[in-house]
Amino acid sequence: MEVIDDYLQKCEGIVQTIRGQKKEIEKAAGLFAKTILAGRMVHVFGTGHSRVMVEEMWPRYGSFPGFNPIVELSLTYHNNVVGANGQRQAMYLENVPGFAERILRNFSLSENDTAFIISSSGCNVVPVEMAELFQQKKIKVVSLITKQHSAKSTSKRADGKKLSDFADIVLDTGAPVGDSMIYIEGLDTPVSPGSSVGGIIIVNSIKAEVARLLTAAGQPPKVLTASSVINAERAKQLFEDAYDEHARRLSELYKDAGR
């Protein structure tokens, strides 16, 4: 089998794994919709390449306010690779105990909030501590991991606990152990990860169901929409309205921070 066909076939398998989680995805969407209807926000967090899923949720075309994308640049900025702001530093920092608390210290949280924490291995310290802190504050946590990979990985925490230990709902990207899915003759290490494919499918499945629930509740979301789909004037207005709503929701997270 050609490697491109092999990769596409494995992606089809990921879709089937996700299809088998429909009930869990619906439950997650229900929690998130409840938070947004209450005027609060869903906190979305990931380190490393999990940042991709955070930004896929919001803001981009086809997305809407109600999500607080927590993207810590020191944990996610990989472009330089080496040197200042390099990959080595980011990989070190994502396993520093106490960093999650420093991040959450910036926000005023409520039990009406929910959290969506993404980590393929579910073993790095910062995302695990983030989930733990949210649960301590009685905030429901949905985790997105790669179950096979997490099961074979060792937690970086001293107590051995993983992200799944602090999640009310655990979703699976469907990728294999090690994430990369393709073996090539003459190359002894696999290439082409699958967790981003599965993660983005899950994120957008959740997004669609949340939009349906909000609309059914009489609060249709302000969706960022291209002018090629609707007229330019309405597209511009939707962008302005969506960003204004995000600002208003975010202001609630700052006004009592630290109290």
C-alpha positions in Angstrom: 0.0 0.0 0.0 1.3 3.5 -0.8 2.0 5.6 2.2 -0.5 8.3 1.4 -3.3 5.7 1.1 -2.1 4.1 4.3 -2.3 7.4 6.2 -5.8 8.2 4.8 -7.0 4.7 5.7 -5.7 5.2 9.3 -7.5 8.6 9.4 -10.7 6.8 8.4 -10.1 4.5 11.4 -9.8 7.6 13.6 -13.2 8.8 12.4 -14.8 5.5 13.4 -13.2 5.7 16.9 -14.6 9.2 17.3 -18.0 8.0 16.0 -18.1 5.5 18.9 -17.8 8.4 21.4 -20.9 10.2 20.2 -22.6 10.1 23.6 -19.5 11.4 25.4 -19.2 14.2 22.8 -22.8 15.1 23.3 -22.3 15.2 27.1 -19.3 17.5 26.7 -21.2 19.8 24.4 -24.1 19.9 26.9 -21.8 21.0 29.7 -20.2 23.7 27.5 -23.6 25.0 26.3 -24.8 25.2 29.9 -21.8 27.4 30.7 -22.3 29.7 27.8 -26.0 30.1 28.4 -25.1 31.1 32.0 -23.0 34.0 30.6 -19.8 32.3 31.5 -16.9 30.8 29.5 -15.4 27.4 28.7 -11.7 27.5 29.5 -9.7 25.7 26.8 -6.1 24.8 27.5 -3.3 22.8 26.0 0.5 22.9 25.9 2.8 22.1 23.0 1.0 21.2 19.8 -2.3 20.8 21.7 -2.4 24.6 21.1 -3.7 23.7 17.7 -7.0 22.4 19.2 -7.3 25.4 21.5 -7.2 27.8 18.5 -9.4 25.6 16.4 -12.2 26.0 19.0 -12.0 29.9 19.0 -11.5 32.3 17.2 -11.7 31.2 13.6 -14.3 30.9 10.9 -17.2 28.7 11.9 -16.6 29.4 15.6 -18.3 31.7 18.2 -17.9 33.3 21.6 -18.1 31.5 24.8 -14.6 29.9 24.9 -11.6 31.3 26.7 -8.5 30.1 24.8 -5.7 29.9 27.3 -2.5 29.8 25.2 0.6 30.3 27.2 3.3 31.3 24.7 6.2 30.0 26.8 4.5 26.5 26.5 3.4 26.6 22.9 5.7 28.8 20.8 7.8 26.4 18.8 8.8 28.4 15.7 12.3 29.2 16.7 13.0 25.5 17.5 16.4 26.3 19.1 17.9 29.4 20.8 15.7 31.9 22.6 12.1 30.7 23.0 13.1 27.3 21.7 11.5 23.9 22.0 13.7 22.7 24.8 12.5 25.4 27.1 8.9 24.8 26.3 9.2 21.1 26.9 10.9 21.8 30.2 8.3 24.4 31.4 5.3 22.2 30.7 6.6 20.0 33.4 7.2 22.6 36.1 5.0 22.1 39.1 3.0 25.2 40.1 3.0 26.8 36.7 -0.7 26.0 36.2 -1.6 27.8 39.4 0.3 30.9 38.2 -1.8 30.9 35.0 -5.2 30.4 36.6 -4.3 33.1 39.2 -5.2 35.6 36.5 -8.8 34.6 36.3 -11.9 34.9 38.5 -13.5 31.4 38.2 -17.1 30.2 38.8 -18.7 26.8 39.3 -20.7 27.7 36.3 -17.5 27.6 34.2 -16.3 24.4 32.5 -12.8 23.4 31.3 -11.6 21.6 28.2 -8.0 20.4 28.6 -6.1 18.9 25.7 -2.9 16.7 26.0 -2.2 13.7 23.8 -0.2 11.9 26.4 -2.1 13.3 29.3 1.2 13.0 31.3 2.8 16.5 31.3 2.6 18.3 34.6 1.0 21.6 33.6 -2.1 20.3 31.9 -2.7 17.7 34.6 -2.3 20.3 37.3 -4.7 22.6 35.4 -7.4 20.0 35.4 -6.8 19.2 39.0 -7.1 22.9 40.0 -10.4 23.3 38.0 -11.9 20.2 39.7 -10.8 21.6 43.1 -12.9 24.7 42.3 -15.9 22.4 41.4 -15.6 23.1 37.7 -16.4 20.2 35.4 -13.4 19.1 33.2 -13.5 17.5 29.8 -10.2 16.1 28.7 -9.0 15.2 25.2 -6.2 12.6 25.2 -4.9 9.8 23.0 -6.0 6.9 25.2 -3.6 4.2 23.7 -0.7 6.6 24.0 -1.6 7.8 27.5 -1.9 4.2 28.7 1.6 3.5 27.6 3.1 6.8 28.8 4.6 7.6 32.2 3.2 10.6 34.1 5.7 13.3 34.9 4.0 13.9 38.2 5.5 12.5 41.4 2.2 10.8 42.2 1.9 9.2 38.8 -1.5 10.7 38.1 -2.5 11.6 34.5 -5.0 14.0 32.9 -7.7 11.3 32.8 -7.6 11.1 36.6 -8.9 14.7 36.9 -11.6 14.6 34.1 -15.3 14.2 34.3 -15.4 13.2 30.7 -12.5 11.7 28.8 -12.4 11.9 25.0 -10.0 10.0 22.7 -8.3 11.3 19.6 -8.1 7.7 18.3 -4.4 8.0 17.4 -2.0 5.1 18.2 0.8 4.8 20.8 3.5 7.3 19.9 1.0 9.2 17.8 2.8 8.8 14.4 1.0 6.3 12.2 3.1 5.5 9.1 6.1 3.1 8.9 8.3 3.4 5.8 10.6 0.6 4.6 14.2 1.4 5.5 13.1 3.9 8.2 12.9 2.5 11.7 10.8 5.3 13.2 7.2 6.2 12.2 6.1 9.5 10.8 2.8 11.4 10.3 0.9 11.9 13.6 -2.8 11.3 13.9 -3.8 13.1 17.2 -4.3 16.5 15.5 -6.7 14.9 13.0 -8.8 13.3 15.7 -8.5 16.2 18.0 -9.8 18.7 15.4 -12.7 16.4 14.4 -13.7 16.2 18.0 -13.4 19.9 18.6 -15.6 20.7 15.7 -18.1 18.0 16.5 -18.5 19.6 20.0 -18.7 23.0 18.4 -21.5 22.0 16.1 -23.5 20.4 18.9 -23.0 23.4 21.2 -24.2 25.7 18.4 -27.3 23.5 18.0 -28.0 23.6 21.8 -27.6 27.4 22.0 -29.9 28.0 19.0 -32.5 25.6 20.5 -32.3 27.6 23.7 -33.1 30.8 21.9 -29.6 32.2 22.0 -28.1 31.4 18.6 -24.3 32.1 18.6 -22.6 34.9 16.7 -20.6 32.8 14.3 -17.5 34.2 12.5 -18.6 33.8 8.9 -16.8 34.6 5.6 -18.3 37.2 3.3 -18.3 34.6 0.5 -21.0 32.8 2.5 -23.0 35.9 3.6 -22.9 39.5 2.4 -19.8 41.5 3.4 -21.7 43.9 5.6 -23.2 41.1 7.7 -19.9 39.3 7.9 -18.2 42.4 9.2 -21.0 42.9 11.7 -20.8 39.4 13.0 -17.0 39.7 13.5 -17.5 42.9 15.5 -20.4 41.5 17.5 -18.6 38.3 18.3 -15.4 40.0 19.4 -17.5 42.4 21.6 -19.3 39.5 23.2 -16.0 37.8 23.9 -14.7 40.9 25.5 -17.7 41.2 27.7 -17.5 37.6 28.8 -13.8 37.8 29.4 -14.3 40.9 31.5 -16.2 38.8 34.0 -13.1 36.6 34.4 -11.0 39.6 35.4 -13.1 41.8 37.6 -12.8 39.7 40.8 -9.5 37.9 40.0 -7.5 37.1 43.1 -10.3 37.8 45.6 
